[in-house]
Amino acid sequence: MGLRTKTALIIAATAAVTAALIGLLVHQRTADQQYGDAAHAADAQLVQALEDHAAGVDSDALVDPPDLPAALRATVTHRPVRATYLQAAGNHDGPVMWAASRSGQDILAVRRSYAPQAQALKKLDQQLLGAGAAAVALGCGLGIAVAAATGRRIGASARTAQQIAGGDLTARVEPKGKDEIARLGEAVNTMADALNGRLEAERRVTADIAHELRTPVAGLVTAVGLLPPGRPTELVCGGVDQLRRLVEDVLEVARLDVPGVEQARREAVRMGELARRAAAVSGKEVEVRVHTDEVVETDPRRVERILANLVTNAYRHGDPPVAIEVDGTAVRVSDHGPGFPADLLALGPQRFRTGARERGTGIGLGLTIVMGQARVLGAQVTYENPPEGGAQATLDLEPERDRPVG
């Protein structure tokens, strides 16, 4: 049950209980007043009848009436008092108010119809019931309105937090008022500012280190070219080349982290051609299968970079054969290795983290670059482990496009 529903139900229940309590109070006070007025009127009529009876004057009093309620008869028989009694039902139509007392050996009694009071009380109950229903309906409406307003404010904070978690560090909440929800929004904004500051500092440090390494690495590449041929030279050359690629990857990640720095240069190109070029750029043995070939407006260089990185990742952490499948604007890269680790499937790629040990070694920049380049293209990359085994990464250049089911 959501917060909106709970709030609406609480307010409606409070209105219902309040209306019921007020209704019961008004009903009881009115009933007591009606009873007191009727009893006073019957007693006054009895006093007059007793005086008339003592003076020998005929009155409207009843002498030893047979239908006198037994409780009233017992009260006035044993004590010289005047008493009243409300008979809810009897031989008469509706309730009757009795008043009786002894006069010598006789019991004098008067009776008055209590039907008008009963009808008035019934109408009052109906009015109270209608007013209570209206109060409950108003409470429900008010509860829904309050819950909706509160839910929208909390929902806005939750959506902003999700945007920040998804990488949009410019998202902010607009707090309204000074209540707890406004303080929650301010806390989300404070968290976003702190996170943005830490990531910005991390990006600057990473970029500065990469820039500082670029010059000595370029010198190492030049120096390696002057070494005499031989196995030691090959080992040094391989290490220097790996270091050069690492520095270039770190610089690329630093550029992709800064919004607006990288811009896509789009042109019309066939997806099948892009897949074949990416396979060639990777320098690996890759099977390219084209199921549906389409022309798309995209940045070919960035698409090739994404696919080449996915192929390299498949060879580094998986097992051949590696295949690229083109299906319209979607391209799948699959291998036959142990599959992606669970934390990557749940959280996505994270730089400087390779995941499960069985997926091999590395510092986790390859898939980070893939996600960054896809973000520049407005594309989507998803990772999964197919039931038949292996790992599969899918690049969709038009993720919002409606596709046929099946």
Disulfide bonds with the S-S distance in Angstrom:
none
